Amino acid sequence: MAKKIKKYIGVYTVEGKKGTSYGIDHIHPQTGQRVRKILKNVTSMEKAAEIRAIELADASRGAVNQAYGIKAKSRPVLFDDIVKAYLKWYKDNPDKKAWDTYQHHAKPLLKAFKGKLMSDINSWTVEKFKNARAKERARSTVNSELTIGSEAFGWAIENGKYSGDNPFSRVPRLKIKHTKTKALSPEQVEAIMD
């Protein structure tokens, strides 16, 4: 009869050339960032579970572990909240028409990234959004939506509301074909006038 292996929440194994490695996975209780890492010199699931519990306890009381890139100032921020705050700030712009346009172009962003943390949005998810929208709307419209996303991220970073990077700025905009308008020849103008 095979020996039953006890499983621990947030502990996983990876088989490699050097044998079995143990890793932990959890959400940092204060920053909302996902922590997923392989533990060095750990030889059992029990030890990995113990280290995970210690890290979660440290994180709960405010200790920050720089080894896996958690920044002390960062905290979970919803993309929806940042876009809405940015639009509210932008409303003070004297050009009311521009604000109406921004509000209109922000709706698909709010729908596509509803409930997502700023830290969950990366260039891949933005690229996926761009490609899906390009099938539904004009390229210039999609580019305007990407610009608003980029501006909202930039505004949040500049005002200390978010400490990550701006994934919208790394995604290239859609190319727009500009067609040249032809001028009428003098003969054509004359024919029209006749």
Helices and strands as residue ranges (DSSP letters): E 11-16, E 19-27, E 34-39, H 45-60, G 66-68, H 79-90, H 96-112, G 118-120, H 123-134, H 139-158, G 167-170, H 186-193
